Each structure stands twice: as C-alpha cells, then as structure tokens.
Amino acid sequence: MVDVDVRVNPDERRYEVWSDGELAGIAEFRLAPGRIIFFHTEVEPQFRGKGLAQVLIRYALDDVRADGTRAVVPRCVMVRGWIDRHPDYQDLVATAEAEEHLKA
C-alpha cells in the first residue's frame, strides 16, 4: 500500500503530492485579485501512471472551492483537461476564462 499525501506549500506557491515520503508532483500557481492561476503541473517520471496527477489536481481544486475566495484560471493543460473531464468543477473557472475556453 502506497502512502500518498497532498498539501499546499504557500511559500513555493504550489500544491504538492508526496508518495511514500518522496515529492512526486507539483501544481504551481500564481495568485491575482480574486483568482488563482494554475500554470504548470508535473509528476516525476517514476511516479507517472499511478493517478497521482488526478489526486493532486482534485485536492487543489477542492481546496480552492473550500476557501471560496478565488476563481480558477486553468492555464496549465493538465488542470484545464481535468476540469473539462469533470464538469462539476466548471463553476470554479473564472468567468472571463470560461467564456474564452468555450470559444476555443
């Protein structure tokens, strides 16, 4: 059984997923007034194919939802793709970003 831990690291401006005590992946963000911009998500090669990116992104978006003060701007293709596959998270997307995404 693998021990997985996900947390926010505000000093590094990223969410992190740890597997058995090793940093396995990150979702980097920038903050703007009323927005959190996800611009890069990466899982280390040795941890790929284990669903850790899914766990990481869900945790990050659930954390944003729980905070309730920011909308998501999914500039990262992994975060954008995850939201596209999980329509119940569309409400987190910043309005202007949602409109731009529908045009794409």
Stockholm file with secondary structure:
# STOCKHOLM 1.0

chainA/1-104         MVDVDVRVNPDERRYEVWSDGELAGIAEFRLAPGRIIFFHTEVEPQFRGKGLAQVLIRYALDDVRADGTRAVVPRCVMVRGWIDRHPDYQDLVATAEAEEHLKA
#=GR chainA/1-104 SS CCCEEEEEETTTTEEEEEETTEEEEEEEEEEETTEEEEEEEEECGGGTTSSHHHHHHHHHHHHHHHHCSCEEEECSHHHHHHHHHCGGGGGGBCHHHHHHHHHC
#=GC SS_cons         CCCEEEEEETTTTEEEEEETTEEEEEEEEEEETTEEEEEEEEECGGGTTSSHHHHHHHHHHHHHHHHCSCEEEECSHHHHHHHHHCGGGGGGBCHHHHHHHHHC
//
